[in-house]
Amino acid sequence: MTFLIGLTGSIGMGKSTTAKLFAQQGCEVWDADAAVHRLYAKGGAAVAPVAEAFPEAVVDGVVSRDALKAIIGRDPSALRRIEEIVHPLVANDRARFIAAAKSDIIVLDIPLLFETGGEARVDATVCVSVDAQTQKARVMARGTMTEEQFRAILSKQMPDADKRARADYVIVTDTPEHAAKQVRDVLADIRKRIPHA
């Protein structure tokens, strides 16, 4: 039997880095964002159904995220229709990954884990967190979004304090060394609790 960890955390909290730390400890990691990219890419499973529902969203055989954003901007109800297409495809991708995985502990990297009720599908939840100042500095340092866009993303995500309160484990990503130690501690604790691991 495989143990499933749901890894989550708000933007700029260090989730991708923490996912790599789990991978370094021998866990196989499934990334929800990467799954969506695969589905939207040329030949991806989402291209045809999205093209049928929103022809202008597919450009050169690829689902354009910018076009989807523009469509949702004009018609907020379009988001639900897009989710109805994409969510089952993402779930299939995840199920295939889990079925093929060989590691005793699999990490599912899901940004909106709590927001979508995803915690019901995993055995334990891990939330990455850091202070708000560091979070903002990391996001701004990427140079890919404005402060206004950052605030808009935050407004759609569950507050960090709520995520921490709901998570089984919290990993503070203030330094790489501290985060790596906490990842090892989490895995040691889980392996203590699951006799087959």
Backbone as ProteinMPNN parsed JSONL, in Angstrom:
{"seq_chain_A": "MTFLIGLTGSIGMGKSTTAKLFAQQGCEVWDADAAVHRLYAKGGAAVAPVAEAFPEAVVDGVVSRDALKAIIGRDPSALRRIEEIVHPLVANDRARFIAAAKSDIIVLDIPLLFETGGEARVDATVCVSVDAQTQKARVMARGTMTEEQFRAILSKQMPDADKRARADYVIVTDTPEHAAKQVRDVLADIRKRIPHA", "coords_chain_A": {"N_chain_A": [[0.829, -1.198, 0.0], [0.431, 2.244, -0.711], [1.404, 5.354, 0.676], [-0.128, 8.467, 0.686], [0.823, 11.801, 0.43], [-0.477, 15.029, 0.646], [0.721, 17.92, -0.614], [0.83, 21.315, 0.018], [0.418, 24.928, -0.185], [0.565, 28.481, -0.113], [1.205, 30.894, -2.791], [4.646, 31.575, -3.383], [5.583, 30.432, -1.05], [7.394, 28.383, -1.058], [6.841, 25.864, -2.054], [7.45, 24.357, -4.41], [10.195, 24.01, -4.137], [10.221, 22.537, -1.761], [8.889, 20.259, -2.612], [10.874, 19.192, -4.267], [12.723, 18.528, -2.316], [11.404, 16.418, -1.026], [11.445, 14.626, -3.151], [14.185, 14.173, -3.326], [14.473, 12.605, -1.115], [13.543, 10.214, -1.938], [10.832, 10.043, -2.532], [8.167, 9.807, -4.878], [6.93, 12.409, -6.888], [3.993, 14.037, -7.782], [2.848, 16.661, -9.765], [0.404, 19.018, -9.779], [0.13, 21.411, -11.287], [1.949, 20.948, -13.369], [0.681, 18.804, -14.549], [-1.602, 20.029, -15.623], [-0.348, 21.657, -17.518], [0.614, 19.673, -19.264], [-1.822, 18.653, -20.179], [-2.819, 20.844, -21.562], [-1.007, 21.219, -23.566], [0.21, 20.721, -26.986], [-1.545, 18.106, -28.484], [-2.442, 17.305, -26.03], [-4.835, 16.029, -23.637], [-6.819, 17.861, -22.965], [-7.127, 19.644, -25.021], [-8.917, 19.203, -27.282], [-11.608, 19.029, -26.044], [-11.687, 21.592, -24.809], [-11.418, 23.245, -27.016], [-13.803, 22.727, -28.275], [-15.686, 23.788, -26.483], [-14.747, 26.405, -26.085], [-13.724, 27.82, -28.661], [-11.956, 29.954, -29.274], [-10.005, 29.757, -27.366], [-8.046, 27.989, -28.011], [-4.981, 27.99, -29.532], [-2.971, 27.469, -32.267], [-3.117, 24.684, -31.808], [-2.747, 24.444, -29.103], [-3.856, 24.934, -25.755], [-4.48, 28.139, -24.728], [-3.52, 29.804, -21.901], [-3.703, 32.507, -21.394], [-5.756, 33.273, -23.121], [-7.849, 31.842, -21.952], [-7.981, 33.156, -19.476], [-8.834, 35.662, -20.339], [-11.341, 35.009, -21.363], [-12.652, 34.147, -19.031], [-12.536, 36.523, -17.672], [-14.347, 38.065, -19.114], [-16.621, 36.54, -18.835], [-17.437, 35.294, -15.995], [-18.736, 32.879, -15.352], [-17.719, 31.063, -17.067], [-15.525, 29.875, -15.946], [-16.391, 27.727, -14.355], [-17.267, 25.942, -16.336], [-14.868, 25.409, -17.635], [-13.457, 24.189, -15.561], [-15.029, 21.9, -15.26], [-14.324, 20.503, -17.507], [-11.52, 20.231, -17.254], [-10.839, 19.303, -14.597], [-11.638, 16.476, -14.266], [-9.836, 15.338, -16.093], [-7.376, 15.987, -14.995], [-7.604, 14.523, -12.637], [-7.57, 11.922, -13.709], [-4.964, 11.863, -14.736], [-3.528, 12.044, -12.355], [-4.345, 9.667, -11.088], [-3.275, 7.754, -12.835], [-0.56, 8.263, -12.458], [-0.218, 7.581, -9.735], [-0.853, 4.868, -9.846], [1.281, 3.889, -11.319], [3.486, 4.469, -9.79], [6.385, 3.68, -7.782], [7.401, 4.205, -5.273], [7.136, 4.086, -1.637], [5.961, 6.207, -0.392], [4.087, 8.731, -1.767], [4.105, 12.003, -3.056], [1.733, 14.449, -3.579], [1.628, 17.318, -5.224], [-0.266, 19.957, -4.78], [-1.537, 22.991, -5.327], [-4.086, 24.174, -4.607], [-5.131, 22.485, -2.601], [-6.692, 22.334, -0.131], [-8.691, 24.139, -0.792], [-10.083, 22.83, -2.792], [-11.043, 20.569, -1.608], [-9.306, 18.471, -1.652], [-7.905, 17.252, 0.394], [-9.297, 15.099, 1.334], [-8.599, 12.996, -0.253], [-6.083, 12.135, 0.362], [-3.542, 10.717, 2.583], [-2.185, 12.188, 4.468], [-1.585, 15.659, 5.177], [0.607, 18.264, 4.142], [1.693, 21.455, 4.776], [3.423, 24.156, 3.385], [5.134, 27.003, 4.631], [5.897, 30.457, 5.301], [6.998, 33.614, 6.651], [4.946, 36.53, 5.927], [6.312, 38.695, 4.819], [8.679, 37.615, 3.707], [7.492, 35.88, 1.889], [6.235, 37.683, 0.072], [8.498, 39.059, -0.859], [9.863, 36.986, -2.19], [8.079, 36.359, -4.288], [7.929, 38.807, -5.685], [10.563, 39.025, -6.47], [10.755, 37.252, -8.54], [9.94, 38.618, -10.735], [7.78, 38.365, -12.441], [5.238, 39.216, -12.026], [2.945, 41.859, -11.05], [2.495, 43.829, -8.041], [-0.186, 44.105, -7.624], [-1.267, 41.94, -9.058], [-0.208, 39.891, -7.527], [-1.546, 40.323, -5.095], [-4.135, 39.768, -5.969], [-3.996, 37.029, -6.562], [-3.458, 36.024, -4.008], [-5.873, 36.659, -2.791], [-7.565, 34.77, -3.796], [-6.708, 32.467, -2.696], [-6.794, 30.266, 0.135], [-6.278, 31.687, 3.353], [-2.951, 31.684, 4.747], [-2.711, 31.068, 7.501], [-5.025, 29.583, 7.977], [-4.588, 27.355, 6.351], [-2.328, 26.289, 7.593], [-3.448, 25.6, 10.046], [-5.146, 23.534, 9.314], [-3.51, 21.587, 8.285], [-1.701, 18.46, 8.591], [1.007, 18.443, 8.965], [3.41, 21.09, 9.19], [5.729, 22.803, 7.273], [8.307, 24.969, 7.632], [9.755, 27.229, 5.505], [12.042, 28.851, 5.817], [14.852, 28.644, 5.591], [16.872, 26.696, 3.299], [18.164, 24.526, 4.537], [16.797, 24.176, 6.96], [14.239, 23.575, 5.989], [14.799, 21.163, 4.653], [15.521, 19.502, 6.794], [13.085, 19.374, 8.166], [11.503, 18.057, 6.259], [12.73, 15.539, 6.262], [12.13, 14.829, 8.904], [9.301, 14.714, 8.823], [8.9, 12.578, 7.044], [10.139, 10.533, 8.489], [8.45, 10.385, 10.697], [6.025, 9.642, 9.465], [6.775, 7.15, 8.409], [7.176, 5.774, 10.735], [4.626, 5.484, 11.586], [3.417, 3.943, 9.648], [3.48, 0.637, 9.194], [4.229, -0.889, 6.946], [5.917, 0.651, 5.459]], "CA_chain_A": [[0.0, 0.0, 0.0], [1.184, 3.491, -0.829], [0.947, 6.444, 1.525], [-0.225, 9.693, -0.113], [0.943, 13.105, 1.098], [-0.914, 16.202, -0.122], [1.605, 19.047, -0.313], [0.189, 22.556, -0.419], [0.971, 26.166, 0.355], [0.253, 29.636, -0.96], [2.244, 31.358, -3.704], [5.86, 32.126, -2.774], [5.879, 29.81, 0.248], [8.482, 27.408, -1.187], [6.264, 24.535, -2.28], [8.198, 23.632, -5.448], [11.483, 23.635, -3.54], [9.957, 21.476, -0.784], [8.583, 19.056, -3.402], [12.176, 18.639, -4.695], [13.346, 17.92, -1.126], [10.75, 15.116, -0.864], [11.962, 13.772, -4.237], [15.56, 13.787, -2.951], [14.362, 11.572, -0.075], [13.038, 8.985, -2.553], [9.383, 10.07, -2.8], [7.771, 10.23, -6.216], [6.136, 13.633, -6.733], [3.081, 14.423, -8.869], [2.665, 18.111, -9.708], [-0.878, 19.357, -10.401], [0.336, 22.444, -12.319], [2.609, 20.304, -14.516], [-0.346, 17.98, -15.201], [-2.429, 20.936, -16.433], [0.474, 22.04, -18.679], [0.598, 18.529, -20.196], [-3.166, 18.556, -20.776], [-3.024, 22.0, -22.435], [0.006, 21.217, -24.626], [-0.19, 20.114, -28.264], [-1.829, 16.675, -28.317], [-2.918, 17.062, -24.672], [-6.224, 15.558, -23.573], [-7.779, 18.956, -22.764], [-7.184, 20.541, -26.182], [-10.154, 19.037, -28.068], [-12.812, 19.479, -25.342], [-11.658, 23.047, -24.59], [-11.669, 23.856, -28.33], [-15.232, 22.579, -28.551], [-16.432, 24.707, -25.617], [-14.238, 27.777, -26.26], [-12.811, 27.728, -29.819], [-10.918, 31.001, -29.286], [-9.0, 29.477, -26.328], [-7.0, 27.11, -28.545], [-4.166, 28.686, -30.527], [-1.943, 26.556, -32.814], [-3.206, 23.355, -31.216], [-2.395, 24.513, -27.677], [-4.787, 25.752, -24.972], [-3.809, 29.36, -24.268], [-3.968, 30.232, -20.568], [-4.067, 33.928, -21.489], [-7.089, 33.327, -23.736], [-8.804, 31.379, -20.929], [-8.131, 34.252, -18.5], [-9.649, 36.714, -20.978], [-12.714, 34.485, -21.445], [-13.207, 34.18, -17.664], [-12.689, 37.95, -17.347], [-15.589, 38.54, -19.737], [-17.757, 35.721, -18.396], [-16.955, 34.505, -14.841], [-19.34, 31.541, -15.298], [-16.912, 30.176, -17.929], [-14.576, 29.147, -15.098], [-16.99, 26.446, -13.961], [-17.268, 25.058, -17.502], [-13.476, 25.001, -17.86], [-13.134, 23.222, -14.495], [-15.737, 20.644, -15.539], [-13.532, 19.807, -18.531], [-10.125, 19.979, -16.861], [-10.658, 18.568, -13.338], [-11.612, 15.011, -14.436], [-8.612, 14.964, -16.812], [-6.305, 16.072, -13.995], [-7.798, 13.363, -11.745], [-7.085, 10.742, -14.442], [-3.502, 11.971, -14.783], [-3.058, 11.728, -10.999], [-4.59, 8.239, -10.836], [-2.281, 6.989, -13.615], [0.74, 8.451, -11.799], [-0.221, 6.789, -8.493], [-0.847, 3.448, -10.218], [2.597, 3.515, -11.868], [4.561, 4.836, -8.857], [7.042, 2.567, -7.075], [7.832, 4.578, -3.915], [6.156, 3.792, -0.579], [5.279, 7.466, -0.088], [3.945, 9.594, -2.95], [3.736, 13.376, -2.729], [0.888, 15.105, -4.57], [1.848, 18.764, -5.089], [-1.548, 20.527, -5.205], [-1.637, 24.331, -4.725], [-5.398, 24.451, -4.014], [-5.539, 21.221, -1.969], [-7.806, 22.53, 0.805], [-9.764, 24.872, -1.47], [-10.843, 21.907, -3.658], [-11.421, 19.365, -0.857], [-8.354, 17.414, -1.991], [-7.353, 16.566, 1.585], [-10.051, 13.849, 1.536], [-8.031, 11.946, -1.103], [-4.707, 11.827, 0.76], [-3.417, 10.157, 3.932], [-1.689, 13.252, 5.359], [-1.368, 16.925, 4.469], [1.775, 19.051, 4.521], [1.588, 22.84, 4.314], [4.666, 24.932, 3.483], [4.788, 28.341, 5.112], [6.971, 31.364, 5.68], [6.349, 34.877, 7.027], [4.351, 37.254, 4.795], [7.327, 39.576, 4.218], [9.529, 36.758, 2.871], [6.633, 35.404, 0.804], [6.081, 38.76, -0.911], [9.817, 39.332, -1.448], [10.161, 35.898, -3.141], [7.225, 36.48, -5.478], [8.329, 40.002, -6.42], [11.904, 38.787, -7.029], [10.621, 36.495, -9.797], [9.775, 39.589, -11.81], [6.755, 37.916, -13.404], [3.913, 39.801, -11.753], [2.875, 43.113, -10.306], [1.993, 43.69, -6.668], [-1.64, 43.974, -7.748], [-1.526, 40.543, -9.454], [0.121, 39.074, -6.35], [-2.667, 40.447, -4.146], [-5.297, 39.088, -6.566], [-3.793, 35.582, -6.364], [-3.631, 35.76, -2.568], [-7.292, 36.784, -2.428], [-8.257, 33.547, -4.239], [-6.181, 31.338, -1.928], [-7.123, 30.226, 1.554], [-5.205, 32.321, 4.132], [-1.889, 30.792, 5.218], [-3.003, 30.611, 8.872], [-6.05, 28.53, 7.883], [-3.944, 26.159, 5.792], [-1.47, 25.71, 8.64], [-4.322, 25.014, 11.08], [-5.775, 22.317, 8.797], [-2.502, 20.617, 7.838], [-1.139, 17.517, 9.572], [2.393, 18.873, 9.183], [3.759, 22.388, 8.619], [7.164, 22.937, 7.013], [8.684, 26.38, 7.524], [10.796, 27.248, 4.474], [12.881, 30.046, 6.005], [16.157, 28.346, 4.979], [16.856, 25.371, 2.665], [18.602, 23.492, 5.494], [15.7, 23.957, 7.908], [13.174, 22.888, 5.255], [15.243, 19.783, 4.38], [15.44, 18.749, 8.054], [11.669, 19.128, 8.453], [11.041, 17.025, 5.317], [13.221, 14.247, 6.804], [11.358, 14.551, 10.128], [7.943, 14.328, 8.418], [8.955, 11.221, 6.475], [10.449, 9.6, 9.586], [7.224, 10.259, 11.497], [5.061, 8.855, 8.689], [7.254, 5.751, 8.295], [6.981, 5.168, 12.06], [3.206, 5.2, 11.731], [2.929, 2.944, 8.677], [4.379, -0.493, 9.365], [4.705, -1.462, 5.689], [6.819, 1.573, 4.726]], "C_chain_A": [[0.867, 1.253, 0.0], [0.554, 4.555, 0.051], [0.973, 7.726, 0.702], [-0.131, 10.94, 0.769], [0.395, 14.158, 0.149], [-0.065, 17.378, 0.316], [0.968, 20.323, -0.848], [0.851, 23.759, 0.237], [0.687, 27.29, -0.623], [1.441, 30.004, -1.835], [3.439, 31.926, -2.93], [6.268, 31.504, -1.449], [6.999, 28.753, 0.168], [8.011, 25.994, -1.456], [7.062, 23.722, -3.293], [9.539, 23.147, -4.899], [11.296, 22.483, -2.561], [9.615, 20.17, -1.5], [9.878, 18.386, -3.858], [12.877, 17.954, -3.52], [12.729, 16.544, -0.847], [11.277, 14.137, -1.923], [13.374, 13.285, -3.908], [15.572, 12.691, -1.888], [13.696, 10.298, -0.622], [11.537, 8.938, -2.796], [9.155, 10.426, -4.262], [6.784, 11.384, -6.045], [5.299, 13.878, -7.987], [2.733, 15.896, -8.687], [1.393, 18.48, -10.484], [-0.708, 20.392, -11.517], [0.97, 21.846, -13.573], [1.604, 19.444, -15.286], [-1.219, 18.847, -16.108], [-1.655, 21.378, -17.68], [0.48, 20.923, -19.722], [-0.74, 18.444, -20.925], [-3.415, 19.664, -21.793], [-2.066, 22.0, -23.634], [-0.526, 20.556, -25.893], [-0.391, 18.615, -28.069], [-2.355, 16.321, -26.936], [-4.416, 16.765, -24.654], [-7.249, 16.682, -23.418], [-8.01, 19.783, -24.03], [-8.521, 20.427, -26.921], [-11.404, 19.481, -27.303], [-12.846, 20.98, -25.058], [-11.973, 23.759, -25.911], [-13.152, 23.809, -28.676], [-16.046, 23.608, -27.758], [-16.05, 26.17, -25.871], [-13.238, 27.782, -27.415], [-11.672, 28.747, -29.786], [-9.815, 30.75, -28.25], [-7.862, 28.597, -26.834], [-6.295, 27.813, -29.702], [-3.048, 27.745, -30.971], [-1.935, 25.205, -32.105], [-2.874, 23.281, -29.734], [-3.458, 25.353, -26.96], [-4.007, 26.944, -24.419], [-4.378, 29.782, -22.913], [-4.404, 31.699, -20.594], [-5.462, 34.076, -22.081], [-8.147, 32.885, -22.729], [-9.066, 32.481, -19.902], [-9.032, 35.341, -19.064], [-11.115, 36.289, -21.049], [-13.383, 34.569, -20.074], [-13.435, 35.632, -17.232], [-13.996, 38.513, -17.906], [-16.816, 37.832, -19.17], [-17.311, 34.815, -17.249], [-17.547, 33.093, -14.779], [-18.57, 30.544, -16.174], [-15.945, 29.338, -17.093], [-15.121, 27.777, -14.725], [-16.962, 25.45, -15.121], [-15.864, 24.535, -17.797], [-13.085, 23.942, -16.823], [-13.809, 21.879, -14.738], [-15.02, 19.82, -16.605], [-12.205, 19.319, -17.942], [-9.991, 19.099, -15.613], [-10.68, 17.046, -13.504], [-10.349, 14.532, -15.156], [-7.409, 14.994, -15.873], [-6.392, 14.868, -13.046], [-7.314, 12.08, -12.412], [-5.567, 10.701, -14.485], [-2.912, 11.554, -13.435], [-3.201, 10.233, -10.709], [-3.576, 7.368, -11.585], [-0.91, 7.061, -12.957], [0.835, 7.559, -10.56], [-0.12, 5.298, -8.817], [0.531, 2.99, -10.679], [3.743, 3.733, -10.88], [5.09, 3.62, -8.101], [7.379, 2.914, -5.619], [6.726, 4.321, -2.895], [5.354, 5.03, -0.194], [5.278, 8.328, -1.356], [3.498, 10.968, -2.476], [2.933, 13.956, -3.888], [0.97, 16.607, -4.321], [0.625, 19.47, -5.674], [-1.738, 21.898, -4.554], [-2.966, 24.581, -3.996], [-5.972, 23.202, -3.336], [-6.765, 21.395, -1.072], [-8.997, 23.208, 0.122], [-10.665, 23.939, -2.291], [-11.264, 20.632, -2.936], [-10.491, 18.187, -1.099], [-7.798, 16.656, -0.801], [-8.067, 15.238, 1.849], [-9.439, 12.692, 0.751], [-6.6, 11.581, -0.744], [-4.681, 11.319, 2.208], [-2.904, 11.171, 4.946], [-1.474, 14.508, 4.521], [-0.161, 17.651, 5.046], [1.607, 20.44, 3.927], [2.953, 23.513, 4.458], [4.293, 26.369, 3.819], [6.047, 29.138, 5.405], [6.281, 32.686, 6.013], [5.955, 35.666, 5.779], [5.371, 38.134, 4.068], [8.212, 38.782, 3.25], [8.75, 36.266, 1.656], [6.554, 36.455, -0.305], [7.409, 39.033, -1.619], [10.169, 38.268, -2.493], [9.363, 36.071, -4.435], [7.662, 37.677, -6.327], [9.689, 39.809, -7.102], [11.843, 37.998, -8.336], [10.479, 37.422, -10.996], [8.707, 39.234, -12.829], [5.387, 38.509, -13.137], [4.011, 41.089, -10.955], [2.364, 42.82, -8.894], [0.48, 43.451, -6.676], [-2.021, 42.529, -8.117], [-1.267, 39.594, -8.276], [-1.032, 39.107, -5.345], [-3.909, 39.709, -4.666], [-5.196, 37.565, -6.374], [-4.023, 35.219, -4.899], [-5.113, 35.761, -2.184], [-8.086, 35.529, -2.816], [-7.82, 32.331, -3.418], [-6.63, 31.43, -0.474], [-5.978, 30.877, 2.343], [-4.224, 31.292, 4.702], [-2.204, 30.228, 6.606], [-4.03, 29.478, 8.861], [-5.457, 27.232, 7.348], [-3.091, 25.475, 6.862], [-2.316, 24.984, 9.678], [-4.904, 23.672, 10.615], [-4.772, 21.217, 8.462], [-2.061, 19.688, 8.967], [0.294, 17.901, 9.93], [2.58, 20.246, 8.55], [5.277, 22.426, 8.457], [7.452, 24.413, 6.783], [9.893, 26.461, 6.594], [11.688, 28.487, 4.577], [14.286, 29.853, 5.437], [16.072, 26.952, 4.348], [17.211, 24.25, 3.65], [17.475, 23.144, 6.458], [14.568, 23.18, 7.235], [13.543, 21.418, 5.034], [15.149, 18.927, 5.641], [13.984, 18.403, 8.375], [11.078, 18.062, 7.522], [11.474, 15.65, 5.833], [12.422, 13.846, 8.04], [9.94, 14.066, 9.8], [7.943, 12.887, 7.907], [9.257, 10.185, 7.556], [9.206, 9.345, 10.429], [6.188, 9.395, 10.773], [5.496, 7.389, 8.633], [7.13, 5.02, 9.627], [5.541, 4.701, 12.195], [2.691, 4.153, 10.749], [3.899, 1.767, 8.66], [4.954, -1.045, 8.069], [5.753, -0.592, 5.009], [8.287, 1.259, 5.01]], "O_chain_A": [[1.914, 1.296, 0.645], [-0.669, 4.649, 0.159], [1.989, 8.041, 0.083], [-0.895, 11.11, 1.719], [0.76, 14.182, -1.026], [-0.117, 17.793, 1.474], [0.61, 20.402, -2.023], [1.722, 23.623, 1.096], [0.582, 27.062, -1.828], [2.545, 29.494, -1.648], [3.27, 32.657, -1.954], [7.192, 31.985, -0.794], [7.49, 28.286, 1.196], [8.702, 25.031, -1.124], [7.327, 22.54, -3.073], [9.961, 22.021, -5.162], [12.108, 21.557, -2.526], [10.005, 19.094, -1.047], [9.981, 17.159, -3.842], [13.542, 16.933, -3.695], [13.44, 15.611, -0.475], [11.523, 12.967, -1.629], [13.721, 12.135, -4.176], [16.541, 11.943, -1.764], [13.331, 9.409, 0.148], [11.014, 7.908, -3.221], [9.873, 11.256, -4.82], [5.914, 11.348, -5.174], [5.821, 13.921, -9.101], [2.367, 16.326, -7.593], [1.319, 18.277, -11.696], [-1.327, 20.27, -12.574], [0.59, 22.184, -14.693], [1.66, 19.358, -16.513], [-1.54, 18.451, -17.229], [-2.225, 21.466, -18.768], [0.365, 21.186, -20.919], [-0.79, 18.196, -22.129], [-4.134, 19.461, -22.772], [-2.301, 22.713, -24.61], [-1.576, 19.914, -25.877], [0.49, 17.93, -27.549], [-2.684, 15.162, -26.683], [-5.161, 17.192, -25.536], [-8.428, 16.48, -23.708], [-8.978, 20.538, -24.108], [-9.184, 21.437, -27.161], [-12.201, 20.242, -27.85], [-13.92, 21.582, -25.065], [-12.701, 24.751, -25.929], [-13.689, 24.732, -29.29], [-16.974, 24.22, -28.287], [-16.905, 27.056, -25.872], [-12.03, 27.751, -27.18], [-10.556, 28.451, -30.215], [-8.801, 31.448, -28.25], [-6.832, 28.469, -26.172], [-6.91, 28.18, -30.703], [-2.266, 27.276, -30.145], [-0.871, 24.647, -31.833], [-2.736, 22.194, -29.174], [-3.91, 26.367, -27.492], [-3.002, 26.775, -23.728], [-5.566, 30.08, -22.793], [-5.349, 32.087, -19.907], [-6.259, 34.892, -21.616], [-9.222, 33.481, -22.655], [-10.207, 32.719, -19.506], [-9.887, 35.879, -18.36], [-12.017, 37.096, -20.825], [-14.53, 35.003, -19.958], [-14.394, 35.936, -16.524], [-14.664, 39.324, -17.265], [-17.891, 38.417, -19.037], [-16.858, 33.696, -17.487], [-16.925, 32.196, -14.209], [-18.744, 29.333, -16.043], [-15.586, 28.226, -17.481], [-14.399, 26.781, -14.774], [-16.675, 24.268, -14.929], [-15.687, 23.372, -18.162], [-12.466, 22.932, -17.156], [-13.226, 20.832, -14.454], [-15.098, 18.592, -16.608], [-11.82, 18.162, -18.107], [-9.117, 18.232, -15.57], [-9.822, 16.37, -12.938], [-9.844, 13.447, -14.866], [-6.532, 14.134, -15.946], [-5.373, 14.27, -12.698], [-6.71, 11.235, -11.752], [-4.955, 9.649, -14.297], [-1.931, 10.813, -13.375], [-2.295, 9.611, -10.154], [-3.081, 6.377, -11.049], [-0.183, 6.069, -12.899], [1.833, 6.868, -10.357], [0.603, 4.556, -8.151], [0.912, 1.84, -10.46], [4.85, 3.24, -11.099], [4.359, 2.67, -7.818], [7.618, 2.013, -4.815], [5.541, 4.333, -3.228], [4.218, 4.928, 0.268], [6.327, 8.613, -1.935], [2.631, 11.091, -1.611], [3.387, 13.957, -5.032], [0.445, 17.108, -3.327], [0.481, 19.576, -6.892], [-2.062, 21.978, -3.369], [-2.974, 25.133, -2.896], [-7.157, 22.899, -3.482], [-7.76, 20.688, -1.232], [-10.154, 22.901, 0.412], [-11.853, 24.211, -2.468], [-11.784, 19.71, -3.564], [-10.832, 17.044, -0.795], [-7.281, 15.549, -0.951], [-7.516, 14.355, 2.507], [-9.721, 11.53, 1.046], [-5.962, 10.807, -1.457], [-5.65, 11.465, 2.953], [-3.155, 11.036, 6.144], [-1.217, 14.435, 3.319], [0.068, 17.658, 6.256], [1.404, 20.588, 2.722], [3.569, 23.452, 5.522], [3.276, 26.887, 3.358], [7.105, 28.588, 5.712], [5.106, 32.864, 5.693], [6.547, 35.499, 4.712], [5.302, 38.297, 2.85], [8.464, 39.213, 2.125], [9.27, 36.234, 0.541], [6.778, 36.15, -1.477], [7.441, 39.217, -2.836], [10.705, 38.591, -3.553], [9.904, 35.945, -5.533], [7.753, 37.571, -7.55], [9.937, 40.359, -8.175], [12.767, 38.064, -9.147], [10.841, 37.072, -12.119], [8.72, 39.741, -13.95], [4.467, 38.328, -13.935], [5.007, 41.367, -10.287], [1.875, 41.729, -8.598], [-0.056, 42.704, -5.856], [-2.967, 41.967, -7.565], [-2.003, 38.63, -8.06], [-1.443, 38.075, -4.814], [-4.642, 39.098, -3.889], [-6.186, 36.903, -6.064], [-4.695, 34.235, -4.589], [-5.549, 34.963, -1.354], [-9.141, 35.253, -2.244], [-8.48, 31.292, -3.44], [-6.819, 32.517, 0.071], [-4.813, 30.637, 2.026], [-4.609, 30.188, 5.086], [-1.989, 29.042, 6.857], [-3.922, 28.529, 9.638], [-5.782, 26.146, 7.828], [-3.124, 24.254, 7.017], [-1.96, 23.898, 10.137], [-5.128, 22.777, 11.43], [-5.142, 20.046, 8.367], [-2.046, 20.071, 10.137], [0.735, 17.705, 11.062], [1.993, 20.543, 7.509], [6.017, 22.118, 9.391], [6.915, 25.029, 5.863], [10.927, 25.845, 6.854], [12.046, 29.095, 3.568], [14.856, 30.783, 4.866], [15.292, 26.116, 4.803], [16.633, 23.165, 3.602], [17.224, 21.972, 6.739], [14.007, 22.251, 7.817], [12.705, 20.533, 5.204], [14.747, 17.765, 5.576], [13.682, 17.288, 8.8], [10.248, 17.258, 7.947], [10.682, 14.708, 5.84], [12.077, 12.677, 8.212], [9.44, 13.127, 10.42], [7.094, 12.081, 8.289], [8.699, 9.088, 7.542], [8.945, 8.21, 10.828], [5.555, 8.53, 11.378], [4.67, 6.49, 8.794], [6.995, 3.797, 9.658], [5.255, 3.68, 12.821], [1.649, 3.541, 10.984], [5.018, 1.892, 8.164], [6.047, -1.612, 8.074], [6.415, -1.046, 4.076], [9.175, 1.929, 4.483]]}, "name": "protein", "num_of_chains": 1, "seq": "MTFLIGLTGSIGMGKSTTAKLFAQQGCEVWDADAAVHRLYAKGGAAVAPVAEAFPEAVVDGVVSRDALKAIIGRDPSALRRIEEIVHPLVANDRARFIAAAKSDIIVLDIPLLFETGGEARVDATVCVSVDAQTQKARVMARGTMTEEQFRAILSKQMPDADKRARADYVIVTDTPEHAAKQVRDVLADIRKRIPHA"}
